[in-house]
Amino acid sequence: MEKTTTYHKHFFALSILLIVVFFGNISLGSVSIPLKEVAKALFFLDTEKASWTFIIQDYRLPKALTAIMVGAGLSISGLLMQTLFRNPLAGPFVLGVSSGASLGVALLIMGASGIGGAFGLLLLSKWSLVIAAGLGSLLVMLAVLAVTVRVKDTMAILIIGLMFGSVTAAVVGVLAYFSPAEQLQQYIFWSFGSLGNNSWEGMVVLAVCFFVGLLLSVVTIKPLNALLLGENYAKSQGLNIGKSRLFILIATCILAGAITAFAGPIAFIGLAVPHITRQFFTTANHKILIPAVLLSGAILMLICDSIAQVPFTDYTLPINAITSLVGAPVVIWLLVRKRKLLF
């Protein structure tokens, strides 16, 4: 009972912190906007300057909501992979989904000049990178799921996923070697990750994918708890290992694939947040861990995005660099402080 009360306090504290960080993220930027005017814009009231309304409603608000879904989605998919493979180093991209997205974008950007025609026209579309990354993720996801049906060993699936990632990374490397500097630079900028390029239309698509992946994750709570004690124990409890594993992989691929398509390959969050969360929620019950990881991932992503904005300046740092620079020392400090890895 005492532990349950402690968890309730943790969830309350995380919820309040998420609200504070969310409003802080929206308030910060190269243009200084009074908090009162920020609140007006969020409630769709008239502000003193029309430009402030545009900045809040059409740029900062979609960016903050994207950060919440990116952080939460990657953190949940990282938790699923760590539990499924019983490996603390597993993350949302171990199945090669991110590499598939990178290959799609690389083919679009660096392969367009050689192929021309339809690819050249597609580059003019604002959805082109999203579509290319989404298709690349989808193809790798289908390949992994096809293998899952034939291969029964969980660790073999992990290795196969890593091999898919290696193959796609090799193809990207070949394309990069023969690409002009301008196209190579465009691809590198995409690989840095970005939360600010998402429109409201893109938000709707990302939100649908996010909630589908989240729903599948919630459905797998009972199988995940059973898998913690080993596959043999899970089978003895009547769990269909193949079906449960398929649901977990689909949830991860949907979350990681959609996020990579809309925000680029965001590093570190999916690997680290589950470990950070376990330091405060000392439980293996995924009924508690999934919502805890969701909140923690959203908070950390908003904080990293706020730092990446370099408030009150015109500079914007790569979000990928910030997630690692901010998150890695936190994980190291927590592990040194606790002196063990909770898993």
Helices and strands as residue ranges (DSSP letters): H 2-27, H 35-42, H 50-55, I 56-60, H 61-85, H 97-110, H 112-115, H 118-122, H 128-150, H 154-177, H 181-191, H 200-219, H 221-227, H 231-236, H 241-263, H 269-280, H 286-308, H 319-338
